[in-house]
Amino acid sequence: MSNTLVAYFSASGTTAKKADKLAKKLGADTHEIAPAVKYTSADLNWLDKKARSTVEMNDPASRPELAEKHTDLSAYSVVYLGFPIWWYTAPHMINSFIEANDLSGKEIHLFATSGGSGIQKAVDDLKAQYPALNIVGGEMAR
């Protein structure tokens, strides 16, 4: 078992592919951050103001339910946290994961996928929301 975990949320499969590639490169374990209810293509239609993802991202307090309520992270000192960029930042599914699990004392690296946005706003937002966590930075997955 590795002391490094690549945990990721992937609504369409793109981030999952990048997470698998990163885990192989690092010799790390992987964990999918899965929603209790999977996202459909209609849920992800950012042009629809009533789409599930749009409604969630317009509500800062939104915390989508996780399929797995708690993930045992005790064996890991380094966690790579991956996600697609939604509305220029991390999806609230990432907040759900962070708030449901103990990431204190871990070195956290962020990685993201996007059709055109960068990761810096997501890094800044998560650092501001969780100042006690050791978020060391992030980069776009290539």
RADA-V467052 format. One record per residue. N is the residue number from 0. RES is the residue in three letters. OMEGA is omega as a letter, one per 20 degrees, with the letter a starting at -180 (999 if undefined). NEAR is the number of other C-alpha atoms within 12 Angstrom. Layout:
BEGIN
{{N/RES/OMEGA/NEAR} {N/RES/OMEGA/NEAR}}
END
This chain:
BEGIN
{{0/MET/a/10} {1/SER/r/19} {2/ASN/r/21} {3/THR/r/29} {4/LEU/r/38} {5/VAL/r/41} {6/ALA/a/41} {7/TYR/r/42} {8/PHE/a/45} {9/SER/a/36} {10/ALA/a/33} {11/SER/a/23} {12/GLY/a/22} {13/THR/a/23} {14/THR/r/32} {15/ALA/r/30} {16/LYS/r/26} {17/LYS/r/32} {18/ALA/r/39} {19/ASP/r/28} {20/LYS/r/20} {21/LEU/a/31} {22/ALA/r/27} {23/LYS/a/17} {24/LYS/a/14} {25/LEU/a/19} {26/GLY/a/17} {27/ALA/r/25} {28/ASP/r/27} {29/THR/r/34} {30/HIS/r/28} {31/GLU/r/31} {32/ILE/a/39} {33/ALA/r/29} {34/PRO/r/27} {35/ALA/r/17} {36/VAL/a/16} {37/LYS/r/23} {38/TYR/r/24} {39/THR/r/16} {40/SER/r/16} {41/ALA/r/18} {42/ASP/a/22} {43/LEU/a/27} {44/ASN/a/20} {45/TRP/r/20} {46/LEU/a/15} {47/ASP/a/14} {48/LYS/r/16} {49/LYS/r/16} {50/ALA/a/19} {51/ARG/a/26} {52/SER/r/34} {53/THR/r/24} {54/VAL/r/25} {55/GLU/a/28} {56/MET/r/29} {57/ASN/r/20} {58/ASP/a/15} {59/PRO/a/20} {60/ALA/a/16} {61/SER/r/20} {62/ARG/r/25} {63/PRO/a/33} {64/GLU/r/24} {65/LEU/r/26} {66/ALA/r/19} {67/GLU/a/20} {68/LYS/a/19} {69/HIS/r/20} {70/THR/r/25} {71/ASP/a/16} {72/LEU/a/28} {73/SER/a/19} {74/ALA/a/19} {75/TYR/r/27} {76/SER/r/22} {77/VAL/r/31} {78/VAL/r/42} {79/TYR/a/42} {80/LEU/a/49} {81/GLY/a/49} {82/PHE/r/45} {83/PRO/r/41} {84/ILE/r/38} {85/TRP/r/33} {86/TRP/r/28} {87/TYR/a/24} {88/THR/r/34} {89/ALA/r/43} {90/PRO/a/46} {91/HIS/r/38} {92/MET/r/43} {93/ILE/r/43} {94/ASN/r/33} {95/SER/a/30} {96/PHE/a/36} {97/ILE/a/36} {98/GLU/a/25} {99/ALA/a/23} {100/ASN/a/23} {101/ASP/r/24} {102/LEU/a/33} {103/SER/r/22} {104/GLY/a/18} {105/LYS/r/26} {106/GLU/a/24} {107/ILE/r/33} {108/HIS/r/34} {109/LEU/r/43} {110/PHE/a/39} {111/ALA/r/44} {112/THR/a/37} {113/SER/r/29} {114/GLY/a/17} {115/GLY/a/14} {116/SER/r/20} {117/GLY/a/26} {118/ILE/a/32} {119/GLN/r/22} {120/LYS/r/24} {121/ALA/r/38} {122/VAL/a/35} {123/ASP/a/21} {124/ASP/a/24} {125/LEU/r/31} {126/LYS/r/25} {127/ALA/a/14} {128/GLN/a/21} {129/TYR/a/21} {130/PRO/a/15} {131/ALA/a/18} {132/LEU/a/25} {133/ASN/r/26} {134/ILE/a/30} {135/VAL/r/24} {136/GLY/a/26} {137/GLY/r/31} {138/GLU/r/27} {139/MET/r/29} {140/ALA/a/30} {141/ARG/999/16}}
END
